[in-house]
Amino acid sequence: MPGIPLPTPAVPTTTPAVPAVPTHWRFPARLSSVPRARQAVRDALPRQCPAQLSYELRLLTSELVTNAIRYGTDPHEDEVVELVLWTADGHYWLAVSDPGPGRPTPTASGPHACTGRGLLLVDALCDSWAVIPRPTRGKSVVAGIRLDKAA
């Protein structure tokens, strides 16, 4: 019985685009790292990034890195916070990771309180955000802002 010829597999005419590798930084768990993280994000954004979107990403960076340092690290230990920036699914994504076990949650602050509004600001800036446990220790706060938000 003669064999049925198999179709010849299609050979792609173009090579698929290699996705961008996320930008990754590690900062000492000190408040002096916050402006360095904000500057790193600013420098990593493309020149054509709208000014409002750049501002919101830098503000988001400040809030998340500050929270990670204040509440997710031990000031007596030599710890770091990690920051990752990437684009996917029409969003800029930021992930800030720390070694702490706590889960950040928005709180209601009184009108005269000097702290306690950071995650409310994160919630207002982002289209989506979540706290994700890390496999070994700590957690990551991942937040996304639409690329076309300021367009």
N, C-alpha and C positions, 0 to 999 in steps of 0.2 A: 504494500500500500504506500503510495507516494506520500511524502511529508507535505504538510501544508506550509507554504513559505511564510515566515514570520515577517511582519512589517519592519522596515528599517527604522531604527530609532531616529527621531528628529534631532538634529544637531543644532544647538542654539546658534543663532547668527551673531548675537552680541553677548558679551560677558556681563553677568549681573553686577550692579554697583556694589562695592564693598561698603557695608554700613560704617558710619563714623564710630570711632572708639570713644567712649565717654571720657571726659576730662576728670582727673582724680587728683585730689590733694589731701595731705595729712598735715594737721596743725597741732602744735602743743596746746594742751587744755588750759590755756590762759586767756583772759579777756583781751589781751593785746593781739591775739590772733584774729579777732573779729574784723578789724579793718583790713587785715591781710587777706582774709577770705573774700571779703567784699571786692577788693581790688583784683583778686585772682579771677573772680567771675566776670568782672567788667572787662578784663584783658582777654578773656576767652571768647567773649561774644563777638559775632561778626560785625564789621563796620556798618552794615546796612540794618542792624538791629534797631528798631524804633526806640527813641529816647525813653518813652514811658515804660516800655517793656523792660529795657535795661534797668531803669530805676526800680521797678517792681521786683525784678530778680535779685538786685543787690539788697533791697530792703528785706526780702524773704531770706536771703543768705544771712544777713545780720541777725534776724530773729532766731532762725534755726540754730546757728552756730552759738549764739549767746545762750540759748536754752540748753544746748548740749553741754556746754562748759559749766554752766551754773548748776544744773540739776542731774547731769548724767556722768559726771566725773568726780573723782576724789581729789581735792586739792593737795592732799599729802602724798599722792602717787604721781609718777611720771607717765601720765596718760596723754592720749591724742584723740582728736575728733577727726573724722574723715568727711570730705565733701566731694560729691560726684555731680557733674553737670552733663546732661546729654539731651538730644532731641529725639523724639519718637512720637508717632501718632498725632502729629500736629501740635505738640506741646514741648516746651522746655521743661525738663524734669530736674529737680534738685533732690539729692538724698544726703542727709547729714546723719552720721552714725557716731554713737558714743558707747562706752562700755557699761553704762549704768543699767540697772534692772527696772527702774521705774517707767511707767507709761504716761507720757505727757497728756494732759487733758485741759481744755479751755476752762477757765474759772471766771466767775463774775467778780470784778473788783469794784470797790466803792469809788465815788467820783474824785476823791482826794488821794487815792492810792497811787504810789509811784511805780508799782510793778503789777504784773498779773494780766496784762492785755496782749502779750505777745502772740499767743495761739489764736486769739480772736482776730488779730491782724492777719495772721497766716490764713485763717479760714476765709477772711474777706478778700485776700489777694488771689487765692488759688481757685482753680476749677475743681481740683481734687487733691486730697492729701490723706495720708494714712501713717500709722505707726506699725512697723513690721519688725518682729523679733529677728535677731541675727542668729544663725545656726550655733555659734559657739558662745557668745556672750554679748549682752547689750541689745541695742535696737537701732533702727534707722527710721527717721522721719522723712518720708518721700512726699514731695509736693510738685504739682504740675500747673503751669500757666500756659494757656493757649498761645501759639505763635502769632495768631492773627488778632489777638485781643486788642492791641493798640491800633490796628489798621482801620 
